[in-house]
Amino acid sequence: MKYKGYEGSITFDEDAEIFHGEVINTRDVITFQGRSVTELKRAFKESVEDYLEFCAKKGQRPEKPFSGNLVIRIDPELHRKLAIQAKKKRKSLNAYIEERLAG
């Protein structure tokens, strides 16, 4: 499920006969639940709206789903090799790594 860029993952608790959901593309904890698909969808949207409203009241910026920035630490020798390969292909290191990861 998706709403305003936030994505929910759902599980079903067979014993309680209820759906449980969690927004999975943010570090903040946003959960929701419902007994039917309609109720679950409504609860998901309400939870996202509640989260956005809570952040606004606190004067905090809501965490946006994945910015596209990723910081990793790698061995300096691997860093050097990747930089050389990127240069040979006339690409930035970032573009080269993105291409490699996507492929």
C-alpha positions as CSV (number, residue, x, y, z in Angstrom):
1,M,0.0,0.0,0.0
2,K,1.2,3.5,-0.8
3,Y,0.1,6.9,0.3
4,K,1.9,10.2,0.0
5,G,5.1,8.4,-0.7
6,Y,4.9,6.2,2.4
7,E,4.7,2.5,1.8
8,G,3.0,0.0,4.1
9,S,3.7,-3.7,4.7
10,I,0.9,-5.9,6.1
11,T,0.7,-9.1,8.0
12,F,-2.4,-11.0,9.1
13,D,-2.8,-12.3,12.6
14,E,-4.9,-15.4,12.1
15,D,-5.7,-15.9,15.8
16,A,-6.9,-12.3,16.4
17,E,-8.4,-12.1,12.8
18,I,-6.8,-8.7,12.3
19,F,-4.4,-7.1,9.8
20,H,-1.4,-5.3,11.2
21,G,0.6,-2.9,9.1
22,E,3.8,-0.8,9.4
23,V,5.2,1.9,7.2
24,I,8.5,0.4,5.9
25,N,10.2,3.2,4.1
26,T,11.0,5.4,7.0
27,R,13.0,5.0,10.2
28,D,10.1,6.5,12.3
29,V,7.6,4.0,13.6
30,I,4.2,4.3,11.9
31,T,1.8,1.4,12.5
32,F,-1.9,0.7,11.6
33,Q,-4.4,-2.1,11.8
34,G,-7.8,-3.2,10.6
35,R,-10.2,-6.1,10.4
36,S,-11.0,-5.6,6.7
37,V,-9.2,-4.4,3.7
38,T,-11.3,-1.2,3.7
39,E,-10.6,-0.6,7.4
40,L,-6.9,-1.4,6.9
41,K,-6.6,1.1,4.0
42,R,-8.4,3.8,6.0
43,A,-6.2,3.2,9.0
44,F,-3.0,3.3,6.9
45,K,-4.0,6.8,5.5
46,E,-5.0,8.0,8.9
47,S,-1.8,6.9,10.5
48,V,0.3,8.7,7.9
49,E,-1.9,11.8,8.3
50,D,-1.5,11.6,12.1
51,Y,2.2,11.3,11.8
52,L,2.4,14.3,9.5
53,E,0.2,16.3,11.9
54,F,2.3,15.2,14.9
55,C,5.4,16.4,13.2
56,A,3.8,19.7,12.3
57,K,2.7,20.3,15.9
58,K,6.2,19.5,17.2
59,G,7.8,21.8,14.6
60,Q,9.7,18.8,13.2
61,R,10.1,17.9,9.6
62,P,8.5,14.5,8.9
63,E,11.0,11.9,7.7
64,K,10.6,11.6,4.0
65,P,10.7,8.1,2.5
66,F,14.3,7.4,1.4
67,S,16.1,10.5,0.1
68,G,18.3,8.6,-2.3
69,N,21.4,9.4,-0.2
70,L,23.3,6.4,1.0
71,V,26.5,6.5,3.0
72,I,28.6,3.4,3.0
73,R,32.1,2.6,4.2
74,I,34.3,0.4,2.0
75,D,37.9,-0.7,1.9
76,P,40.1,2.1,0.6
77,E,41.6,-0.2,-2.1
78,L,38.1,-1.0,-3.4
79,H,37.3,2.7,-3.4
80,R,40.4,3.4,-5.5
81,K,39.5,0.6,-8.0
82,L,35.9,1.8,-8.4
83,A,37.1,5.4,-8.9
84,I,39.5,4.3,-11.6
85,Q,36.8,2.2,-13.3
86,A,34.4,5.2,-13.2
87,K,37.0,7.5,-14.7
88,K,37.7,5.1,-17.5
89,K,34.0,5.1,-18.3
90,R,33.9,8.9,-18.0
91,K,31.4,8.8,-15.3
92,S,31.2,10.1,-11.8
93,L,31.9,7.6,-9.1
94,N,28.3,8.0,-7.9
95,A,26.9,7.4,-11.4
96,Y,29.2,4.4,-11.9
97,I,28.2,2.7,-8.6
98,E,24.5,3.4,-9.2
99,E,24.8,1.8,-12.6
100,R,26.6,-1.2,-11.1
101,L,24.1,-1.7,-8.3
102,A,21.1,-1.4,-10.7
103,G,22.6,-4.0,-13.1
